[in-house]
Amino acid sequence: MTATPTVALPRPVRGVKVHSRQTLGSCVPTYGRIELDFEPLPAGVASSIEFACTASPEPAPEFEDFLAQGVMRELSATDTEDPEARRGAPVNARVIVRAMSWHYVDTCELVFVRLGALAVREALNCVAEDREPRLVETRVRLLF
């Protein structure tokens, strides 16, 4: 079996913002905010993610891990948990997390998996449509 060839990100996409609002009256923790930059990589260099921010209200390694999981799954085109997941060739990119916000009660790890995937999709849409990023506002649906 041969590996699927990866595609290089053709240009930088900076300031991709994704926000999942808390559903009022709901006990499901769906709040989260992120801002990411996407940079092209030279041929043969694997995708990576780095955290160049301070999370608010404080650092949260568990949320960072889940955000990285969502980003890397979507870049590698292996996100099979979401039926609406992007399909296509894997993309190589350097991803820089500029901002991240969460809440003690209204956030769970799965929110950041979905936010990461949505941010990658927005960055790839920006490249495909030759435009700047738009704010992606959603209420992440969690399947328990």
Biotite code that builds the C-alpha atoms (Angstrom):
import biotite.structure as struc

atoms = struc.array([
    struc.Atom([0.000, 0.000, 0.000], chain_id="A", res_id=1, res_name="MET", atom_name="CA", element="C"),
    struc.Atom([1.395, 3.427, -0.943], chain_id="A", res_id=2, res_name="THR", atom_name="CA", element="C"),
    struc.Atom([1.081, 6.529, 1.170], chain_id="A", res_id=3, res_name="ALA", atom_name="CA", element="C"),
    struc.Atom([-1.216, 9.277, -0.075], chain_id="A", res_id=4, res_name="THR", atom_name="CA", element="C"),
    struc.Atom([0.913, 12.159, -1.369], chain_id="A", res_id=5, res_name="PRO", atom_name="CA", element="C"),
    struc.Atom([0.619, 15.371, 0.581], chain_id="A", res_id=6, res_name="THR", atom_name="CA", element="C"),
    struc.Atom([-0.077, 18.789, -0.868], chain_id="A", res_id=7, res_name="VAL", atom_name="CA", element="C"),
    struc.Atom([1.848, 21.842, 0.313], chain_id="A", res_id=8, res_name="ALA", atom_name="CA", element="C"),
    struc.Atom([-0.156, 24.790, 1.579], chain_id="A", res_id=9, res_name="LEU", atom_name="CA", element="C"),
    struc.Atom([0.395, 27.305, -1.247], chain_id="A", res_id=10, res_name="PRO", atom_name="CA", element="C"),
    struc.Atom([0.327, 30.496, 0.826], chain_id="A", res_id=11, res_name="ARG", atom_name="CA", element="C"),
    struc.Atom([0.115, 31.673, 4.432], chain_id="A", res_id=12, res_name="PRO", atom_name="CA", element="C"),
    struc.Atom([-3.322, 32.098, 5.986], chain_id="A", res_id=13, res_name="VAL", atom_name="CA", element="C"),
    struc.Atom([-3.188, 34.192, 9.131], chain_id="A", res_id=14, res_name="ARG", atom_name="CA", element="C"),
    struc.Atom([-5.830, 35.039, 11.684], chain_id="A", res_id=15, res_name="GLY", atom_name="CA", element="C"),
    struc.Atom([-8.215, 32.084, 11.342], chain_id="A", res_id=16, res_name="VAL", atom_name="CA", element="C"),
    struc.Atom([-10.680, 32.529, 14.216], chain_id="A", res_id=17, res_name="LYS", atom_name="CA", element="C"),
    struc.Atom([-13.183, 29.901, 15.317], chain_id="A", res_id=18, res_name="VAL", atom_name="CA", element="C"),
    struc.Atom([-15.625, 30.414, 18.184], chain_id="A", res_id=19, res_name="HIS", atom_name="CA", element="C"),
    struc.Atom([-18.073, 27.924, 19.659], chain_id="A", res_id=20, res_name="SER", atom_name="CA", element="C"),
    struc.Atom([-20.671, 29.579, 21.847], chain_id="A", res_id=21, res_name="ARG", atom_name="CA", element="C"),
    struc.Atom([-22.217, 28.042, 24.919], chain_id="A", res_id=22, res_name="GLN", atom_name="CA", element="C"),
    struc.Atom([-25.821, 27.039, 24.380], chain_id="A", res_id=23, res_name="THR", atom_name="CA", element="C"),
    struc.Atom([-27.903, 28.873, 26.973], chain_id="A", res_id=24, res_name="LEU", atom_name="CA", element="C"),
    struc.Atom([-29.877, 26.564, 29.221], chain_id="A", res_id=25, res_name="GLY", atom_name="CA", element="C"),
    struc.Atom([-27.855, 23.566, 28.166], chain_id="A", res_id=26, res_name="SER", atom_name="CA", element="C"),
    struc.Atom([-25.674, 21.439, 30.380], chain_id="A", res_id=27, res_name="CYS", atom_name="CA", element="C"),
    struc.Atom([-23.447, 20.449, 27.462], chain_id="A", res_id=28, res_name="VAL", atom_name="CA", element="C"),
    struc.Atom([-20.069, 22.242, 27.645], chain_id="A", res_id=29, res_name="PRO", atom_name="CA", element="C"),
    struc.Atom([-19.590, 23.765, 24.167], chain_id="A", res_id=30, res_name="THR", atom_name="CA", element="C"),
    struc.Atom([-17.600, 26.985, 24.693], chain_id="A", res_id=31, res_name="TYR", atom_name="CA", element="C"),
    struc.Atom([-14.197, 27.553, 23.109], chain_id="A", res_id=32, res_name="GLY", atom_name="CA", element="C"),
    struc.Atom([-12.268, 30.115, 21.045], chain_id="A", res_id=33, res_name="ARG", atom_name="CA", element="C"),
    struc.Atom([-9.116, 29.802, 18.989], chain_id="A", res_id=34, res_name="ILE", atom_name="CA", element="C"),
    struc.Atom([-7.056, 31.894, 16.585], chain_id="A", res_id=35, res_name="GLU", atom_name="CA", element="C"),
    struc.Atom([-4.566, 30.115, 14.328], chain_id="A", res_id=36, res_name="LEU", atom_name="CA", element="C"),
    struc.Atom([-2.039, 30.997, 11.634], chain_id="A", res_id=37, res_name="ASP", atom_name="CA", element="C"),
    struc.Atom([-1.188, 28.549, 8.838], chain_id="A", res_id=38, res_name="PHE", atom_name="CA", element="C"),
    struc.Atom([2.207, 28.702, 7.128], chain_id="A", res_id=39, res_name="GLU", atom_name="CA", element="C"),
    struc.Atom([3.521, 26.790, 4.093], chain_id="A", res_id=40, res_name="PRO", atom_name="CA", element="C"),
    struc.Atom([6.287, 24.243, 4.650], chain_id="A", res_id=41, res_name="LEU", atom_name="CA", element="C"),
    struc.Atom([9.152, 23.223, 2.370], chain_id="A", res_id=42, res_name="PRO", atom_name="CA", element="C"),
    struc.Atom([8.747, 19.939, 0.511], chain_id="A", res_id=43, res_name="ALA", atom_name="CA", element="C"),
    struc.Atom([9.410, 16.898, 2.655], chain_id="A", res_id=44, res_name="GLY", atom_name="CA", element="C"),
    struc.Atom([8.723, 18.642, 5.979], chain_id="A", res_id=45, res_name="VAL", atom_name="CA", element="C"),
    struc.Atom([5.861, 17.171, 8.003], chain_id="A", res_id=46, res_name="ALA", atom_name="CA", element="C"),
    struc.Atom([2.994, 19.230, 9.416], chain_id="A", res_id=47, res_name="SER", atom_name="CA", element="C"),
    struc.Atom([3.465, 20.666, 12.882], chain_id="A", res_id=48, res_name="SER", atom_name="CA", element="C"),
    struc.Atom([1.625, 22.730, 15.463], chain_id="A", res_id=49, res_name="ILE", atom_name="CA", element="C"),
    struc.Atom([3.093, 25.134, 17.982], chain_id="A", res_id=50, res_name="GLU", atom_name="CA", element="C"),
    struc.Atom([1.528, 27.123, 20.772], chain_id="A", res_id=51, res_name="PHE", atom_name="CA", element="C"),
    struc.Atom([2.667, 30.747, 20.730], chain_id="A", res_id=52, res_name="ALA", atom_name="CA", element="C"),
    struc.Atom([0.003, 32.035, 23.098], chain_id="A", res_id=53, res_name="CYS", atom_name="CA", element="C"),
    struc.Atom([-1.122, 32.076, 26.657], chain_id="A", res_id=54, res_name="THR", atom_name="CA", element="C"),
    struc.Atom([-4.477, 30.403, 27.068], chain_id="A", res_id=55, res_name="ALA", atom_name="CA", element="C"),
    struc.Atom([-7.220, 32.273, 28.862], chain_id="A", res_id=56, res_name="SER", atom_name="CA", element="C"),
    struc.Atom([-8.056, 31.972, 31.721], chain_id="A", res_id=57, res_name="PRO", atom_name="CA", element="C"),
    struc.Atom([-4.818, 29.964, 32.196], chain_id="A", res_id=58, res_name="GLU", atom_name="CA", element="C"),
    struc.Atom([-2.773, 27.351, 30.291], chain_id="A", res_id=59, res_name="PRO", atom_name="CA", element="C"),
    struc.Atom([-4.679, 24.112, 29.740], chain_id="A", res_id=60, res_name="ALA", atom_name="CA", element="C"),
    struc.Atom([-2.443, 21.326, 28.392], chain_id="A", res_id=61, res_name="PRO", atom_name="CA", element="C"),
    struc.Atom([-5.373, 18.942, 27.985], chain_id="A", res_id=62, res_name="GLU", atom_name="CA", element="C"),
    struc.Atom([-7.211, 21.405, 25.713], chain_id="A", res_id=63, res_name="PHE", atom_name="CA", element="C"),
    struc.Atom([-3.993, 22.086, 23.784], chain_id="A", res_id=64, res_name="GLU", atom_name="CA", element="C"),
    struc.Atom([-3.565, 18.344, 23.176], chain_id="A", res_id=65, res_name="ASP", atom_name="CA", element="C"),
    struc.Atom([-7.124, 17.984, 21.879], chain_id="A", res_id=66, res_name="PHE", atom_name="CA", element="C"),
    struc.Atom([-6.788, 21.084, 19.671], chain_id="A", res_id=67, res_name="LEU", atom_name="CA", element="C"),
    struc.Atom([-3.600, 19.625, 18.183], chain_id="A", res_id=68, res_name="ALA", atom_name="CA", element="C"),
    struc.Atom([-5.433, 16.326, 17.609], chain_id="A", res_id=69, res_name="GLN", atom_name="CA", element="C"),
    struc.Atom([-8.231, 18.031, 15.671], chain_id="A", res_id=70, res_name="GLY", atom_name="CA", element="C"),
    struc.Atom([-5.820, 20.115, 13.570], chain_id="A", res_id=71, res_name="VAL", atom_name="CA", element="C"),
    struc.Atom([-3.531, 17.207, 12.706], chain_id="A", res_id=72, res_name="MET", atom_name="CA", element="C"),
    struc.Atom([-6.426, 14.846, 11.883], chain_id="A", res_id=73, res_name="ARG", atom_name="CA", element="C"),
    struc.Atom([-7.902, 17.370, 9.494], chain_id="A", res_id=74, res_name="GLU", atom_name="CA", element="C"),
    struc.Atom([-4.551, 18.212, 7.865], chain_id="A", res_id=75, res_name="LEU", atom_name="CA", element="C"),
    struc.Atom([-3.866, 14.513, 7.340], chain_id="A", res_id=76, res_name="SER", atom_name="CA", element="C"),
    struc.Atom([-7.413, 13.968, 5.996], chain_id="A", res_id=77, res_name="ALA", atom_name="CA", element="C"),
    struc.Atom([-8.050, 11.223, 8.559], chain_id="A", res_id=78, res_name="THR", atom_name="CA", element="C"),
    struc.Atom([-10.935, 12.800, 10.510], chain_id="A", res_id=79, res_name="ASP", atom_name="CA", element="C"),
    struc.Atom([-13.461, 9.985, 10.328], chain_id="A", res_id=80, res_name="THR", atom_name="CA", element="C"),
    struc.Atom([-15.448, 10.961, 13.422], chain_id="A", res_id=81, res_name="GLU", atom_name="CA", element="C"),
    struc.Atom([-17.240, 13.807, 11.647], chain_id="A", res_id=82, res_name="ASP", atom_name="CA", element="C"),
    struc.Atom([-19.529, 12.822, 8.761], chain_id="A", res_id=83, res_name="PRO", atom_name="CA", element="C"),
    struc.Atom([-19.059, 16.288, 7.236], chain_id="A", res_id=84, res_name="GLU", atom_name="CA", element="C"),
    struc.Atom([-15.264, 16.087, 7.448], chain_id="A", res_id=85, res_name="ALA", atom_name="CA", element="C"),
    struc.Atom([-13.177, 17.473, 4.630], chain_id="A", res_id=86, res_name="ARG", atom_name="CA", element="C"),
    struc.Atom([-12.087, 14.827, 2.191], chain_id="A", res_id=87, res_name="ARG", atom_name="CA", element="C"),
    struc.Atom([-9.072, 15.171, -0.056], chain_id="A", res_id=88, res_name="GLY", atom_name="CA", element="C"),
    struc.Atom([-5.321, 14.934, -0.086], chain_id="A", res_id=89, res_name="ALA", atom_name="CA", element="C"),
    struc.Atom([-3.387, 15.509, 3.137], chain_id="A", res_id=90, res_name="PRO", atom_name="CA", element="C"),
    struc.Atom([-1.969, 19.037, 3.451], chain_id="A", res_id=91, res_name="VAL", atom_name="CA", element="C"),
    struc.Atom([1.400, 19.979, 4.938], chain_id="A", res_id=92, res_name="ASN", atom_name="CA", element="C"),
    struc.Atom([1.372, 23.154, 7.006], chain_id="A", res_id=93, res_name="ALA", atom_name="CA", element="C"),
    struc.Atom([2.913, 24.721, 10.066], chain_id="A", res_id=94, res_name="ARG", atom_name="CA", element="C"),
    struc.Atom([0.117, 25.764, 12.412], chain_id="A", res_id=95, res_name="VAL", atom_name="CA", element="C"),
    struc.Atom([0.686, 28.427, 15.064], chain_id="A", res_id=96, res_name="ILE", atom_name="CA", element="C"),
    struc.Atom([-1.864, 28.870, 17.839], chain_id="A", res_id=97, res_name="VAL", atom_name="CA", element="C"),
    struc.Atom([-2.060, 32.614, 18.599], chain_id="A", res_id=98, res_name="ARG", atom_name="CA", element="C"),
    struc.Atom([-5.001, 32.650, 21.028], chain_id="A", res_id=99, res_name="ALA", atom_name="CA", element="C"),
    struc.Atom([-7.083, 30.143, 22.916], chain_id="A", res_id=100, res_name="MET", atom_name="CA", element="C"),
    struc.Atom([-9.947, 30.683, 25.349], chain_id="A", res_id=101, res_name="SER", atom_name="CA", element="C"),
    struc.Atom([-11.893, 28.214, 27.446], chain_id="A", res_id=102, res_name="TRP", atom_name="CA", element="C"),
    struc.Atom([-14.156, 28.157, 30.516], chain_id="A", res_id=103, res_name="HIS", atom_name="CA", element="C"),
    struc.Atom([-13.847, 26.091, 33.703], chain_id="A", res_id=104, res_name="TYR", atom_name="CA", element="C"),
    struc.Atom([-17.395, 24.718, 33.436], chain_id="A", res_id=105, res_name="VAL", atom_name="CA", element="C"),
    struc.Atom([-18.573, 25.368, 29.881], chain_id="A", res_id=106, res_name="ASP", atom_name="CA", element="C"),
    struc.Atom([-15.701, 23.706, 27.963], chain_id="A", res_id=107, res_name="THR", atom_name="CA", element="C"),
    struc.Atom([-14.728, 20.103, 27.346], chain_id="A", res_id=108, res_name="CYS", atom_name="CA", element="C"),
    struc.Atom([-11.852, 18.545, 25.419], chain_id="A", res_id=109, res_name="GLU", atom_name="CA", element="C"),
    struc.Atom([-13.973, 17.485, 22.430], chain_id="A", res_id=110, res_name="LEU", atom_name="CA", element="C"),
    struc.Atom([-14.832, 21.123, 21.711], chain_id="A", res_id=111, res_name="VAL", atom_name="CA", element="C"),
    struc.Atom([-11.190, 21.771, 20.860], chain_id="A", res_id=112, res_name="PHE", atom_name="CA", element="C"),
    struc.Atom([-10.957, 18.729, 18.569], chain_id="A", res_id=113, res_name="VAL", atom_name="CA", element="C"),
    struc.Atom([-13.844, 20.176, 16.518], chain_id="A", res_id=114, res_name="ARG", atom_name="CA", element="C"),
    struc.Atom([-12.521, 23.759, 16.648], chain_id="A", res_id=115, res_name="LEU", atom_name="CA", element="C"),
    struc.Atom([-9.182, 22.570, 15.290], chain_id="A", res_id=116, res_name="GLY", atom_name="CA", element="C"),
    struc.Atom([-10.842, 20.759, 12.384], chain_id="A", res_id=117, res_name="ALA", atom_name="CA", element="C"),
    struc.Atom([-13.045, 23.771, 11.588], chain_id="A", res_id=118, res_name="LEU", atom_name="CA", element="C"),
    struc.Atom([-10.012, 26.087, 11.587], chain_id="A", res_id=119, res_name="ALA", atom_name="CA", element="C"),
    struc.Atom([-8.188, 23.875, 9.074], chain_id="A", res_id=120, res_name="VAL", atom_name="CA", element="C"),
    struc.Atom([-11.258, 23.806, 6.834], chain_id="A", res_id=121, res_name="ARG", atom_name="CA", element="C"),
    struc.Atom([-11.528, 27.608, 6.952], chain_id="A", res_id=122, res_name="GLU", atom_name="CA", element="C"),
    struc.Atom([-7.825, 28.006, 6.108], chain_id="A", res_id=123, res_name="ALA", atom_name="CA", element="C"),
    struc.Atom([-8.145, 25.637, 3.141], chain_id="A", res_id=124, res_name="LEU", atom_name="CA", element="C"),
    struc.Atom([-11.302, 27.432, 1.981], chain_id="A", res_id=125, res_name="ASN", atom_name="CA", element="C"),
    struc.Atom([-9.418, 30.737, 2.130], chain_id="A", res_id=126, res_name="CYS", atom_name="CA", element="C"),
    struc.Atom([-6.732, 29.318, -0.156], chain_id="A", res_id=127, res_name="VAL", atom_name="CA", element="C"),
    struc.Atom([-9.265, 27.732, -2.535], chain_id="A", res_id=128, res_name="ALA", atom_name="CA", element="C"),
    struc.Atom([-11.381, 30.902, -2.734], chain_id="A", res_id=129, res_name="GLU", atom_name="CA", element="C"),
    struc.Atom([-8.409, 33.329, -2.635], chain_id="A", res_id=130, res_name="ASP", atom_name="CA", element="C"),
    struc.Atom([-9.777, 35.307, 0.294], chain_id="A", res_id=131, res_name="ARG", atom_name="CA", element="C"),
    struc.Atom([-8.951, 36.349, 3.835], chain_id="A", res_id=132, res_name="GLU", atom_name="CA", element="C"),
    struc.Atom([-10.310, 34.350, 6.792], chain_id="A", res_id=133, res_name="PRO", atom_name="CA", element="C"),
    struc.Atom([-13.805, 34.996, 8.094], chain_id="A", res_id=134, res_name="ARG", atom_name="CA", element="C"),
    struc.Atom([-14.843, 34.471, 11.686], chain_id="A", res_id=135, res_name="LEU", atom_name="CA", element="C"),
    struc.Atom([-16.341, 30.998, 12.029], chain_id="A", res_id=136, res_name="VAL", atom_name="CA", element="C"),
    struc.Atom([-19.019, 31.069, 14.727], chain_id="A", res_id=137, res_name="GLU", atom_name="CA", element="C"),
    struc.Atom([-20.740, 27.832, 15.637], chain_id="A", res_id=138, res_name="THR", atom_name="CA", element="C"),
    struc.Atom([-22.092, 25.761, 18.457], chain_id="A", res_id=139, res_name="ARG", atom_name="CA", element="C"),
    struc.Atom([-20.041, 22.598, 18.435], chain_id="A", res_id=140, res_name="VAL", atom_name="CA", element="C"),
    struc.Atom([-22.252, 19.528, 18.564], chain_id="A", res_id=141, res_name="ARG", atom_name="CA", element="C"),
    struc.Atom([-20.862, 16.869, 20.829], chain_id="A", res_id=142, res_name="LEU", atom_name="CA", element="C"),
    struc.Atom([-21.856, 13.263, 20.429], chain_id="A", res_id=143, res_name="LEU", atom_name="CA", element="C"),
    struc.Atom([-21.730, 11.428, 23.736], chain_id="A", res_id=144, res_name="PHE", atom_name="CA", element="C"),
])
